[in-house]
Amino acid sequence: MQTDLWSLFDRAPQRLLVLVCLSCLAMLGFGLYLQHSTGLEPCPMCIVQRYALFCVAIVSALTAASSKKFVTVAGTILLLLLALFGAFVAARQSWLQWYPPQVATCGRDFYGMIESFPLQRVIPMIFKGSGDCAAVDWTFLGGTIANWSFVWFTLFALLALLLIWRQARASGH
């Protein structure tokens, strides 16, 4: 019996999906801790990343709970798409932090935008970023929250790709 990393993908995709869910919940909890205990207010891009983490957590939990092959494949593909979306937003925010705009403006918070503008105007405003999104208020090992978010979303996407690849390979035999 093989005990390498690849055999883990064959034997227990549900365990890996539960691990993804728990990791997302831990990061969401840490974000809430930073917000409520240390006073760091999330910018619009941070909030979008929180929603992406929450969606990854829900999809990975529901996919892990199902034993149907179709649900596993569809859930893993959806997990991949959500993780790529989260990685994109985190990469954009990281870029804003590395190359801040010439004129830093304080934008509205996410909820204020939704209350004041129609959704078709809010979505571009969120991804445009603001001075808040370029601010670096917290770092760990030299990486900002957005940098670490990008790393985790990328790991989730790679894990989803490996699971999809293993499922396709297993069904081909």
Secondary structure, DSSP 8 states (H G I E B T S, - for coil): ---SHHHHHHH-HHHHHHHHHHHHHHHHHHHHHHHHHS-----HHHHHHHHHHHHHHHHHHHHHH---HHHHHHHHHHHHHHHHHHHHHHHHHHHHHHS--SS------HHHHHHHS-HHHHHHHHHH--HHHH----EETTEEHHHHHHHHHHHHHHHHHHHHHHHHHHHH-
